[in-house]
Amino acid sequence: MQTRLLTLAFTACMMLSAPAFSETTRVDLLGYPSTAAAAIRTIVITPDTKWVNVEGGEIINFVVGDKSFAWHFYVGFTVTSFDLQLVAPPGLLNRRIVAYVSPDPMYIGRD
């Protein structure tokens, strides 16, 4: 009986804490918008583009057809990749394009 109550209590606790384990992406950990003038480089996204490689700390101007947006990859230290649709202006990207983010070299080797 006691084991059954403990199992039930544990299950209830897990169900109540499920939202804490759900995958939510905090956009504030992915960087922030920038201007094209501040961009270090430009990446053209074509229909064949599936991913882009960027470096932490870079400001990239993304060109999609006749539109563009710039993003500063000032990312959290746990961010290694994310879907650009999360940060692009609404409707600009109509499919998943993964941004693979390498560590910012300014912080490599520092404690």
C-alpha positions in Angstrom: 0.0 0.0 0.0 2.7 2.4 1.0 4.7 1.6 -2.2 1.6 2.3 -4.3 1.1 5.7 -2.6 4.7 6.6 -3.2 4.5 5.6 -6.9 1.3 7.6 -7.3 2.8 10.6 -5.6 6.0 10.4 -7.7 3.9 10.1 -10.9 1.8 13.1 -9.9 4.9 15.1 -9.3 6.4 14.2 -12.6 3.2 15.1 -14.5 3.1 18.5 -12.8 6.7 19.2 -13.6 6.4 18.1 -17.3 6.3 21.7 -18.5 9.7 22.3 -17.0 11.1 19.5 -19.2 9.4 20.6 -22.4 11.6 22.0 -25.2 11.2 25.7 -25.2 13.7 28.0 -26.8 14.7 31.3 -25.2 15.3 33.6 -28.1 17.3 35.9 -25.8 20.0 33.2 -25.7 20.3 33.2 -29.5 21.5 36.8 -29.9 19.7 39.8 -31.1 18.9 41.7 -34.3 21.5 44.0 -35.9 21.9 46.3 -38.9 23.3 45.2 -42.3 25.9 48.0 -41.9 27.3 46.3 -38.8 27.5 42.9 -40.5 30.9 41.1 -40.7 29.8 39.1 -43.7 26.8 38.2 -45.8 25.2 34.8 -46.3 22.8 34.3 -49.2 20.1 31.8 -48.5 19.0 29.9 -51.6 16.3 27.3 -52.0 19.1 24.6 -51.6 20.4 26.1 -48.3 19.8 23.7 -45.4 22.3 25.1 -42.9 24.7 27.9 -42.3 27.9 27.9 -40.2 28.6 31.0 -38.1 30.8 31.9 -35.2 29.7 33.1 -31.9 30.0 36.9 -31.7 29.6 37.4 -35.5 27.1 39.7 -37.1 25.7 38.2 -40.2 23.5 39.8 -42.9 21.2 37.1 -44.4 19.9 37.7 -47.9 16.7 35.8 -48.9 15.6 36.8 -52.4 15.1 40.5 -52.3 14.8 40.7 -48.5 17.4 40.5 -45.8 17.9 40.6 -42.1 21.0 40.9 -39.9 21.6 38.9 -36.7 24.3 39.2 -34.0 25.1 35.7 -32.8 25.8 36.8 -29.2 24.7 33.3 -28.0 24.5 31.6 -24.7 27.5 29.2 -24.1 25.2 26.2 -24.4 23.9 27.2 -27.8 25.5 25.2 -30.6 22.7 25.3 -33.2 19.2 26.6 -33.7 16.6 27.1 -36.4 17.0 30.5 -38.1 13.2 30.7 -38.4 13.2 31.5 -34.6 15.0 34.8 -35.2 14.1 35.8 -38.8 11.4 38.3 -39.5 8.0 36.6 -39.7 7.3 35.0 -43.1 10.9 35.5 -44.4 12.0 31.9 -44.1 9.4 29.3 -45.1 11.4 26.2 -44.0 13.9 25.1 -41.4 17.5 26.3 -41.9 19.9 25.4 -39.1 22.5 27.8 -37.9 25.5 25.9 -36.5 27.3 28.2 -34.1 30.9 27.6 -33.3 32.3 29.1 -30.0 33.3 32.8 -29.9 37.1 32.7 -30.2 37.3 35.6 -27.9 36.2 33.4 -25.0 37.9 30.1 -25.9 40.4 29.0 -23.2 39.2 31.4 -20.6 37.8 30.4 -17.3 
